Amino acid sequence: MSWSQPALAASACWLCQALDGLVRAAQRAGGVRRDVGVDGVLALAAGCAAVQAAHRGRTGGARVVWLVLEGLWSPQAVTPGWGFRDSARVADAELRCADCGARLRARSAGRLARCCGPGGRRRAHRRRRRRAVPSRASTGPGAPAPP
């Protein structure tokens, strides 16, 4: 399917308006530098996409993209101490399975894993569910009243 020129122009205009609102809100909150505008963010996004496409490794040029994103932050960040997945603090931390304690392999995309496999995820889910919901035996009709 090819895009018609008016539809493409309307989409680009809509994207710029939406991005302008997001950049201004982030600037008001103190999370993005005041000298950054929509054109700069669009240019940086295109540059980051080109860097990731050029690096075919497992990390895909993540360090360069991290540096670009770090450059957008305001000197007084809204959420100090928070880091992207690829930051040194997160990347160097030794991740362990919540169920068995085995070392987890860091992935290049997606959420950080908490368990080493589906069995561990099921056991951890059951453990959380047991803690949250009292058993039926303790809440049934013949159960003693709570103190």
OpenMM code with the backbone's topology and positions (N, CA, C; nanometers):
from openmm import Vec3, app, unit

residues = "MET SER TRP SER GLN PRO ALA LEU ALA ALA SER ALA CYS TRP LEU CYS GLN ALA LEU ASP GLY LEU VAL ARG ALA ALA GLN ARG ALA GLY GLY VAL ARG ARG ASP VAL GLY VAL ASP GLY VAL LEU ALA LEU ALA ALA GLY CYS ALA ALA VAL GLN ALA ALA HIS ARG GLY ARG THR GLY GLY ALA ARG VAL VAL TRP LEU VAL LEU GLU GLY LEU TRP SER PRO GLN ALA VAL THR PRO GLY TRP GLY PHE ARG ASP SER ALA ARG VAL ALA ASP ALA GLU LEU ARG CYS ALA ASP CYS GLY ALA ARG LEU ARG ALA ARG SER ALA GLY ARG LEU ALA ARG CYS CYS GLY PRO GLY GLY ARG ARG ARG ALA HIS ARG ARG ARG ARG ARG ARG ALA VAL PRO SER ARG ALA SER THR GLY PRO GLY ALA PRO ALA PRO PRO".split()
positions = [
    Vec3(0.0851, -0.1178, 0.0000),
    Vec3(0.0000, 0.0000, 0.0000),
    Vec3(0.0891, 0.1232, 0.0000),
    Vec3(0.0604, 0.2175, -0.0863),
    Vec3(0.1384, 0.3407, -0.0873),
    Vec3(0.0550, 0.4521, -0.0246),
    Vec3(0.1243, 0.5398, 0.0430),
    Vec3(0.0586, 0.6505, 0.1110),
    Vec3(0.0376, 0.7641, 0.0122),
    Vec3(-0.0775, 0.8270, 0.0189),
    Vec3(-0.1001, 0.9452, -0.0631),
    Vec3(-0.0292, 1.0629, 0.0034),
    Vec3(0.0057, 1.1592, -0.0751),
    Vec3(0.0801, 1.2748, -0.0241),
    Vec3(0.0024, 1.3493, 0.0853),
    Vec3(-0.1278, 1.3785, 0.0674),
    Vec3(-0.2011, 1.4482, 0.1746),
    Vec3(-0.2100, 1.3664, 0.3037),
    Vec3(-0.2286, 1.2342, 0.2917),
    Vec3(-0.2376, 1.1502, 0.4113),
    Vec3(-0.1048, 1.1477, 0.4856),
    Vec3(0.0044, 1.1416, 0.4108),
    Vec3(0.1370, 1.1413, 0.4726),
    Vec3(0.1654, 1.2745, 0.5419),
    Vec3(0.1278, 1.3846, 0.4773),
    Vec3(0.1482, 1.5174, 0.5367),
    Vec3(0.0634, 1.5339, 0.6624),
    Vec3(-0.0597, 1.4846, 0.6594),
    Vec3(-0.1468, 1.4944, 0.7769),
    Vec3(-0.0916, 1.4107, 0.8926),
    Vec3(-0.0392, 1.2928, 0.8620),
    Vec3(0.0189, 1.2081, 0.9665),
    Vec3(0.1422, 1.2729, 1.0279),
    Vec3(0.2259, 1.3332, 0.9434),
    Vec3(0.3453, 1.4006, 0.9941),
    Vec3(0.3074, 1.5199, 1.0815),
    Vec3(0.2054, 1.5927, 1.0419),
    Vec3(0.1592, 1.7074, 1.1205),
    Vec3(0.1050, 1.6609, 1.2558),
    Vec3(0.0259, 1.5526, 1.2546),
    Vec3(-0.0292, 1.4986, 1.3784),
    Vec3(0.0820, 1.4518, 1.4718),
    Vec3(0.1841, 1.3838, 1.4158),
    Vec3(0.2959, 1.3358, 1.4958),
    Vec3(0.3702, 1.4537, 1.5603),
    Vec3(0.3944, 1.5579, 1.4814),
    Vec3(0.4657, 1.6748, 1.5360),
    Vec3(0.3864, 1.7421, 1.6470),
    Vec3(0.2538, 1.7520, 1.6311),
    Vec3(0.1707, 1.8134, 1.7350),
    Vec3(0.1729, 1.7297, 1.8630),
    Vec3(0.1604, 1.5991, 1.8480),
    Vec3(0.1617, 1.5108, 1.9654),
    Vec3(0.2969, 1.5148, 2.0347),
    Vec3(0.4034, 1.5110, 1.9556),
    Vec3(0.5381, 1.5147, 2.0121),
    Vec3(0.5666, 1.6483, 2.0795),
    Vec3(0.5144, 1.7571, 2.0223),
    Vec3(0.5325, 1.8888, 2.0823),
    Vec3(0.4689, 1.8938, 2.2210),
    Vec3(0.3487, 1.8372, 2.2336),
    Vec3(0.2836, 1.8329, 2.3648),
    Vec3(0.3626, 1.7507, 2.4661),
    Vec3(0.4169, 1.6377, 2.4212),
    Vec3(0.4957, 1.5531, 2.5113),
    Vec3(0.6258, 1.6211, 2.5543),
    Vec3(0.6929, 1.6849, 2.4589),
    Vec3(0.8198, 1.7521, 2.4917),
    Vec3(0.7946, 1.8666, 2.5887),
    Vec3(0.6901, 1.9449, 2.5634),
    Vec3(0.6593, 2.0582, 2.6535),
    Vec3(0.6231, 2.0089, 2.7938),
    Vec3(0.5460, 1.9019, 2.8025),
    Vec3(0.5095, 1.8475, 2.9337),
    Vec3(0.6330, 1.7968, 3.0074),
    Vec3(0.7220, 1.7307, 2.9359),
    Vec3(0.8449, 1.6810, 2.9986),
    Vec3(0.9340, 1.7965, 3.0424),
    Vec3(0.9358, 1.9038, 2.9654),
    Vec3(1.0151, 2.0214, 3.0041),
    Vec3(0.9565, 2.0877, 3.1279),
    Vec3(0.8231, 2.0979, 3.1347),
    Vec3(0.7602, 2.1574, 3.2533),
    Vec3(0.7886, 2.0742, 3.3775),
    Vec3(0.7937, 1.9419, 3.3612),
    Vec3(0.8207, 1.8534, 3.4746),
    Vec3(0.9684, 1.8511, 3.5121),
    Vec3(1.0533, 1.9058, 3.4253),
    Vec3(1.1961, 1.9105, 3.4538),
    Vec3(1.2721, 1.7884, 3.4071),
    Vec3(1.2116, 1.7041, 3.3253),
    Vec3(1.2764, 1.5815, 3.2810),
    Vec3(1.3546, 1.5954, 3.1521),
    Vec3(1.3260, 1.6998, 3.0726),
    Vec3(1.3936, 1.7208, 2.9445),
    Vec3(1.4478, 1.8626, 2.9422),
    Vec3(1.5640, 1.8783, 2.8822),
    Vec3(1.6285, 2.0092, 2.8742),
    Vec3(1.5387, 2.1102, 2.8033),
    Vec3(1.5490, 2.2360, 2.8414),
    Vec3(1.4663, 2.3427, 2.7845),
    Vec3(1.5053, 2.3778, 2.6413),
    Vec3(1.6287, 2.3500, 2.6009),
    Vec3(1.6734, 2.3873, 2.4668),
    Vec3(1.6442, 2.2807, 2.3619),
    Vec3(1.5687, 2.1771, 2.3971),
    Vec3(1.5335, 2.0698, 2.3038),
    Vec3(1.3953, 2.0979, 2.2470),
    Vec3(1.3825, 2.0846, 2.1148),
    Vec3(1.2539, 2.1050, 2.0493),
    Vec3(1.2111, 1.9809, 1.9727),
    Vec3(1.0957, 1.9904, 1.9094),
    Vec3(1.0407, 1.8775, 1.8346),
    Vec3(1.1337, 1.8372, 1.7211),
    Vec3(1.1865, 1.9341, 1.6471),
    Vec3(1.2762, 1.9024, 1.5354),
    Vec3(1.3996, 1.8270, 1.5839),
    Vec3(1.4533, 1.8691, 1.6980),
    Vec3(1.5696, 1.8009, 1.7530),
    Vec3(1.5388, 1.6587, 1.7951),
    Vec3(1.4218, 1.6373, 1.8570),
    Vec3(1.3835, 1.5028, 1.9003),
    Vec3(1.3630, 1.4122, 1.7789),
    Vec3(1.2984, 1.4646, 1.6738),
    Vec3(1.2788, 1.3849, 1.5521),
    Vec3(1.4121, 1.3494, 1.4872),
    Vec3(1.5046, 1.4450, 1.4832),
    Vec3(1.6362, 1.4178, 1.4246),
    Vec3(1.7125, 1.3143, 1.5075),
    Vec3(1.7050, 1.3254, 1.6400),
    Vec3(1.7715, 1.2281, 1.7265),
    Vec3(1.7093, 1.0891, 1.7124),
    Vec3(1.5776, 1.0822, 1.6971),
    Vec3(1.5116, 0.9529, 1.6792),
    Vec3(1.5561, 0.8879, 1.5482),
    Vec3(1.5656, 0.9673, 1.4418),
    Vec3(1.6119, 0.9128, 1.3138),
    Vec3(1.7572, 0.8666, 1.3251),
    Vec3(1.8394, 0.9449, 1.3930),
    Vec3(1.9788, 0.9066, 1.4121),
    Vec3(1.9932, 0.7794, 1.4941),
    Vec3(1.9129, 0.7659, 1.6003),
    Vec3(1.9180, 0.6449, 1.6835),
    Vec3(1.8741, 0.5227, 1.6037),
    Vec3(1.7718, 0.5385, 1.5195),
    Vec3(1.7268, 0.4265, 1.4365),
    Vec3(1.8367, 0.3852, 1.3392),
    Vec3(1.9087, 0.4839, 1.2837),
    Vec3(2.0175, 0.4525, 1.1912),
    Vec3(2.1320, 0.3818, 1.2630),
    Vec3(2.1634, 0.4258, 1.3849),
    Vec3(2.2710, 0.3631, 1.4622),
    Vec3(2.2350, 0.2183, 1.4941),
    Vec3(2.1116, 0.1951, 1.5364),
    Vec3(2.0716, 0.0582, 1.5695),
    Vec3(2.0682, -0.0303, 1.4460),
    Vec3(2.0305, 0.0245, 1.3307),
    Vec3(2.0291, -0.0540, 1.2078),
    Vec3(2.1708, -0.0869, 1.1621),
    Vec3(2.2650, 0.0022, 1.1879),
    Vec3(2.4032, -0.0191, 1.1446),
    Vec3(2.4773, -0.1197, 1.2322),
    Vec3(2.4377, -0.1333, 1.3577),
    Vec3(2.5012, -0.2275, 1.4503),
    Vec3(2.4149, -0.3521, 1.4594),
    Vec3(2.4586, -0.4582, 1.3981),
    Vec3(2.3797, -0.5814, 1.3941),
    Vec3(2.4076, -0.6741, 1.5115),
    Vec3(2.4865, -0.6302, 1.6073),
    Vec3(2.5190, -0.7136, 1.7232),
    Vec3(2.3988, -0.7313, 1.8139),
    Vec3(2.4211, -0.8030, 1.9247),
    Vec3(2.3130, -0.8317, 2.0187),
    Vec3(2.2577, -0.7056, 2.0835),
    Vec3(2.3443, -0.6107, 2.1126),
    Vec3(2.2980, -0.4887, 2.1779),
    Vec3(2.2484, -0.3858, 2.0785),
    Vec3(2.2834, -0.3962, 1.9518),
    Vec3(2.2316, -0.3065, 1.8493),
    Vec3(2.2675, -0.1605, 1.8696),
    Vec3(2.3881, -0.1318, 1.9125),
    Vec3(2.4289, 0.0078, 1.9315),
    Vec3(2.3617, 0.0738, 2.0497),
    Vec3(2.3222, -0.0054, 2.1475),
    Vec3(2.2465, 0.0466, 2.2615),
    Vec3(2.3252, 0.1512, 2.3392),
    Vec3(2.4556, 0.1372, 2.3449),
    Vec3(2.5360, 0.2349, 2.4199),
    Vec3(2.5259, 0.3734, 2.3575),
    Vec3(2.5296, 0.3801, 2.2246),
    Vec3(2.5190, 0.5094, 2.1564),
    Vec3(2.3801, 0.5689, 2.1779),
    Vec3(2.2770, 0.4866, 2.1669),
    Vec3(2.1406, 0.5340, 2.1893),
    Vec3(2.1255, 0.5805, 2.3335),
    Vec3(2.1835, 0.5088, 2.4273),
    Vec3(2.1805, 0.5485, 2.5686),
    Vec3(2.2436, 0.6862, 2.5865),
    Vec3(2.3561, 0.7103, 2.5225),
    Vec3(2.4218, 0.8412, 2.5340),
    Vec3(2.3334, 0.9524, 2.4788),
    Vec3(2.2644, 0.9267, 2.3696),
    Vec3(2.1750, 1.0271, 2.3113),
    Vec3(2.0605, 1.0567, 2.4076),
    Vec3(1.9985, 0.9533, 2.4618),
    Vec3(1.8882, 0.9735, 2.5557),
    Vec3(1.9340, 1.0433, 2.6829),
    Vec3(2.0527, 1.0099, 2.7281),
    Vec3(2.1084, 1.0752, 2.8464),
    Vec3(2.1292, 1.2248, 2.8217),
    Vec3(2.1643, 1.2590, 2.6968),
    Vec3(2.1834, 1.3993, 2.6617),
    Vec3(2.0549, 1.4798, 2.6615),
    Vec3(1.9396, 1.4159, 2.6477),
    Vec3(1.8112, 1.4861, 2.6496),
    Vec3(1.7675, 1.5233, 2.7906),
    Vec3(1.8177, 1.4503, 2.8900),
    Vec3(1.7728, 1.4736, 3.0264),
    Vec3(1.8133, 1.6101, 3.0762),
    Vec3(1.7301, 1.6608, 3.1605),
    Vec3(1.7587, 1.7860, 3.2282),
    Vec3(1.8651, 1.7596, 3.3355),
    Vec3(1.9449, 1.8608, 3.3707),
    Vec3(2.0436, 1.8382, 3.4782),
    Vec3(1.9799, 1.7915, 3.6085),
    Vec3(1.8602, 1.8386, 3.6388),
    Vec3(1.7901, 1.7909, 3.7574),
    Vec3(1.6779, 1.6992, 3.7107),
    Vec3(1.7085, 1.5712, 3.7005),
    Vec3(1.6131, 1.4735, 3.6484),
    Vec3(1.4941, 1.4587, 3.7417),
    Vec3(1.3789, 1.4283, 3.6845),
    Vec3(1.2566, 1.4116, 3.7621),
    Vec3(1.2674, 1.2895, 3.8521),
    Vec3(1.3226, 1.1818, 3.7996),
    Vec3(1.3328, 1.0572, 3.8752),
    Vec3(1.4786, 1.0205, 3.8934),
    Vec3(1.5470, 1.0800, 3.9907),
    Vec3(1.6885, 1.0496, 4.0091),
    Vec3(1.7081, 0.9041, 4.0471),
    Vec3(1.8154, 0.8460, 3.9948),
    Vec3(1.8480, 0.7090, 4.0272),
    Vec3(1.7831, 0.6080, 3.9344),
    Vec3(1.6858, 0.6496, 3.8568),
    Vec3(1.6210, 0.5584, 3.7636),
    Vec3(1.7105, 0.5399, 3.6444),
    Vec3(1.7197, 0.4201, 3.5933),
    Vec3(1.8061, 0.3959, 3.4795),
    Vec3(1.7380, 0.3138, 3.3731),
    Vec3(1.7834, 0.3285, 3.2520),
    Vec3(1.7362, 0.2435, 3.1446),
    Vec3(1.7939, 0.1045, 3.1640),
    Vec3(1.7377, 0.0068, 3.0964),
    Vec3(1.7840, -0.1312, 3.1056),
    Vec3(1.9321, -0.1418, 3.0730),
    Vec3(1.9816, -0.0638, 2.9783),
    Vec3(2.1187, -0.0762, 2.9323),
    Vec3(2.2160, 0.0110, 3.0103),
    Vec3(2.1697, 0.0767, 3.1158),
    Vec3(2.2607, 0.1584, 3.1944),
    Vec3(2.3596, 0.0670, 3.2672),
    Vec3(2.4708, 0.1230, 3.3074),
    Vec3(2.5751, 0.0436, 3.3722),
    Vec3(2.5232, -0.0216, 3.5004),
    Vec3(2.4396, 0.0510, 3.5750),
    Vec3(2.3888, -0.0016, 3.7012),
    Vec3(2.3032, -0.1249, 3.6785),
    Vec3(2.2145, -0.1208, 3.5777),
    Vec3(2.1260, -0.2338, 3.5502),
    Vec3(2.2020, -0.3450, 3.4808),
    Vec3(2.2898, -0.3108, 3.3852),
    Vec3(2.3614, -0.4121, 3.3078),
    Vec3(2.4609, -0.4892, 3.3940),
    Vec3(2.5228, -0.4229, 3.4912),
    Vec3(2.6241, -0.4884, 3.5728),
    Vec3(2.5658, -0.5632, 3.6925),
    Vec3(2.4402, -0.5357, 3.7244),
    Vec3(2.3787, -0.6044, 3.8377),
    Vec3(2.3607, -0.7513, 3.8024),
    Vec3(2.3854, -0.8359, 3.8990),
    Vec3(2.3696, -0.9789, 3.8751),
    Vec3(2.2242, -1.0148, 3.9029),
    Vec3(2.1533, -1.0532, 3.7981),
    Vec3(2.0127, -1.0853, 3.8111),
    Vec3(1.9969, -1.2324, 3.8473),
    Vec3(1.9116, -1.2617, 3.9454),
    Vec3(1.8891, -1.3973, 3.9934),
    Vec3(1.7416, -1.4322, 3.9818),
    Vec3(1.7136, -1.5588, 3.9606),
    Vec3(1.5770, -1.6103, 3.9519),
    Vec3(1.5089, -1.5937, 4.0878),
    Vec3(1.3851, -1.5445, 4.0866),
    Vec3(1.3097, -1.5256, 4.2106),
    Vec3(1.2703, -1.6581, 4.2730),
    Vec3(1.2680, -1.7657, 4.1937),
    Vec3(1.2256, -1.8958, 4.2446),
    Vec3(1.3430, -1.9792, 4.2947),
    Vec3(1.4428, -2.0014, 4.2074),
    Vec3(1.5506, -2.0944, 4.2434),
    Vec3(1.6851, -2.0259, 4.2684),
    Vec3(1.6973, -1.8979, 4.2358),
    Vec3(1.8218, -1.8262, 4.2595),
    Vec3(1.9263, -1.8425, 4.1505),
    Vec3(1.8920, -1.9079, 4.0393),
    Vec3(1.9870, -1.9249, 3.9285),
    Vec3(2.0137, -1.7900, 3.8626),
    Vec3(2.1325, -1.7755, 3.8066),
    Vec3(2.1690, -1.6512, 3.7398),
    Vec3(2.0891, -1.6376, 3.6102),
    Vec3(2.0332, -1.5193, 3.5855),
    Vec3(1.9535, -1.4945, 3.4657),
    Vec3(2.0383, -1.4305, 3.3568),
    Vec3(2.0093, -1.4676, 3.2327),
    Vec3(2.0800, -1.4110, 3.1174),
    Vec3(2.0126, -1.2795, 3.0816),
    Vec3(2.0927, -1.1742, 3.0636),
    Vec3(2.0385, -1.0444, 3.0249),
    Vec3(1.9955, -1.0491, 2.8788),
    Vec3(1.8781, -0.9964, 2.8510),
    Vec3(1.8271, -0.9919, 2.7148),
    Vec3(1.8394, -0.8504, 2.6617),
    Vec3(1.8424, -0.8375, 2.5291),
    Vec3(1.8611, -0.7051, 2.4699),
    Vec3(1.7310, -0.6278, 2.4582),
    Vec3(1.6173, -0.6936, 2.4722),
    Vec3(1.4898, -0.6232, 2.4591),
    Vec3(1.3875, -0.6838, 2.5534),
    Vec3(1.2821, -0.6108, 2.5763),
    Vec3(1.1742, -0.6600, 2.6615),
    Vec3(1.1994, -0.6333, 2.8084),
    Vec3(1.1070, -0.6784, 2.8902),
    Vec3(1.1209, -0.6596, 3.0343),
    Vec3(1.2317, -0.7462, 3.0899),
    Vec3(1.2860, -0.7040, 3.2020),
    Vec3(1.3858, -0.7860, 3.2695),
    Vec3(1.3167, -0.9106, 3.3250),
    Vec3(1.3794, -1.0245, 3.3072),
    Vec3(1.3221, -1.1501, 3.3554),
    Vec3(1.3333, -1.1575, 3.5072),
    Vec3(1.2335, -1.2185, 3.5705),
    Vec3(1.2394, -1.2405, 3.7146),
    Vec3(1.2624, -1.3870, 3.7469),
    Vec3(1.2300, -1.4742, 3.6526),
    Vec3(1.2450, -1.6183, 3.6730),
    Vec3(1.3187, -1.6788, 3.5548),
    Vec3(1.3787, -1.7965, 3.5766),
    Vec3(1.4599, -1.8593, 3.4728),
    Vec3(1.3788, -1.9371, 3.3705),
    Vec3(1.2518, -1.9609, 3.3932),
    Vec3(1.1720, -2.0352, 3.2968),
    Vec3(1.0262, -2.0397, 3.3358),
    Vec3(0.9444, -2.1085, 3.2561),
    Vec3(0.8008, -2.1118, 3.2844),
    Vec3(0.7672, -2.1811, 3.4162),
    Vec3(0.8431, -2.2843, 3.4532),
    Vec3(0.8175, -2.3516, 3.5804),
    Vec3(0.8393, -2.2586, 3.6986),
    Vec3(0.9453, -2.1828, 3.6935),
    Vec3(0.9735, -2.0871, 3.7995),
    Vec3(0.8690, -1.9775, 3.8063),
    Vec3(0.8225, -1.9327, 3.6895),
    Vec3(0.7172, -1.8308, 3.6871),
    Vec3(0.5890, -1.8843, 3.7515),
    Vec3(0.5542, -2.0099, 3.7198),
    Vec3(0.4331, -2.0691, 3.7787),
    Vec3(0.4456, -2.0806, 3.9301),
    Vec3(0.5604, -2.1313, 3.9769),
    Vec3(0.5793, -2.1463, 4.1220),
    Vec3(0.5755, -2.0107, 4.1926),
    Vec3(0.6395, -1.9090, 4.1342),
    Vec3(0.6391, -1.7759, 4.1947),
    Vec3(0.4973, -1.7187, 4.1963),
    Vec3(0.4210, -1.7418, 4.0879),
    Vec3(0.2829, -1.6938, 4.0825),
    Vec3(0.1987, -1.7611, 4.1905),
    Vec3(0.2134, -1.8929, 4.2038),
    Vec3(0.1375, -1.9647, 4.3066),
    Vec3(0.1735, -1.9155, 4.4468),
    Vec3(0.3020, -1.8921, 4.4685),
    Vec3(0.3469, -1.8428, 4.5985),
    Vec3(0.2856, -1.7049, 4.6278),
    Vec3(0.2843, -1.6155, 4.5294),
    Vec3(0.2243, -1.4830, 4.5493),
    Vec3(0.0742, -1.4945, 4.5740),
    Vec3(0.0084, -1.5829, 4.4991),
    Vec3(-0.1363, -1.6004, 4.5132),
    Vec3(-0.1716, -1.6576, 4.6496),
    Vec3(-0.0894, -1.7513, 4.6983),
    Vec3(-0.1153, -1.8083, 4.8309),
    Vec3(-0.1028, -1.7028, 4.9396),
    Vec3(-0.0068, -1.6132, 4.9269),
    Vec3(0.0112, -1.5081, 5.0269),
    Vec3(-0.1032, -1.4078, 5.0240),
    Vec3(-0.1593, -1.3822, 4.9050),
    Vec3(-0.2617, -1.2791, 4.8909),
    Vec3(-0.4011, -1.3268, 4.9306),
    Vec3(-0.4330, -1.4536, 4.9056),
    Vec3(-0.5675, -1.5057, 4.9301),
    Vec3(-0.5629, -1.6068, 5.0437),
    Vec3(-0.6415, -1.5862, 5.1504),
    Vec3(-0.6436, -1.6851, 5.2586),
    Vec3(-0.7035, -1.8159, 5.2077),
    Vec3(-0.6601, -1.9261, 5.2642),
    Vec3(-0.7102, -2.0569, 5.2194),
    Vec3(-0.8566, -2.0724, 5.2579),
    Vec3(-0.9266, -2.1599, 5.1862),
    Vec3(-1.0696, -2.1798, 5.2125),
    Vec3(-1.0929, -2.2465, 5.3475),
    Vec3(-0.9992, -2.3276, 5.3900),
    Vec3(-1.0155, -2.3968, 5.5181),
    Vec3(-1.0208, -2.2977, 5.6337),
    Vec3(-0.9472, -2.1876, 5.6232),
    Vec3(-0.9442, -2.0920, 5.7335),
    Vec3(-1.0581, -1.9911, 5.7255),
    Vec3(-1.1360, -1.9911, 5.6152),
    Vec3(-1.2446, -1.8937, 5.6031),
    Vec3(-1.3802, -1.9605, 5.5817),
    Vec3(-1.3842, -2.0932, 5.5901),
    Vec3(-1.5092, -2.1659, 5.5662),
    Vec3(-1.6103, -2.1466, 5.6766),
    Vec3(-1.7284, -2.2100, 5.6608),
    Vec3(-1.8353, -2.1926, 5.7606),
    Vec3(-1.8003, -2.2456, 5.8981),
    Vec3(-1.7197, -2.3527, 5.9081),
    Vec3(-1.6872, -2.4084, 6.0388),
    Vec3(-1.5564, -2.3556, 6.0953),
    Vec3(-1.4979, -2.2573, 6.0315),
    Vec3(-1.3671, -2.2044, 6.0745),
    Vec3(-1.3841, -2.1176, 6.1985),
    Vec3(-1.2823, -2.1188, 6.2861),
    Vec3(-1.2893, -2.0340, 6.4044),
    Vec3(-1.2859, -1.8867, 6.3660),
    Vec3(-1.3480, -1.8049, 6.4474),
    Vec3(-1.3499, -1.6605, 6.4207),
    Vec3(-1.2126, -1.6017, 6.4405),
    Vec3(-1.1763, -1.5023, 6.3594),
    Vec3(-1.0446, -1.4402, 6.3772),
    Vec3(-1.0376, -1.3653, 6.5088),
    Vec3(-0.9195, -1.3569, 6.5674),
    Vec3(-0.9062, -1.2916, 6.7001),
    Vec3(-0.9267, -1.1427, 6.6913),
] * unit.nanometer
topology = app.Topology()
chain = topology.addChain("A")
for resn in residues:
    res = topology.addResidue(resn, chain)
    for name in ("N", "CA", "C"):
        topology.addAtom(name, app.Element.getBySymbol(name[0]), res)
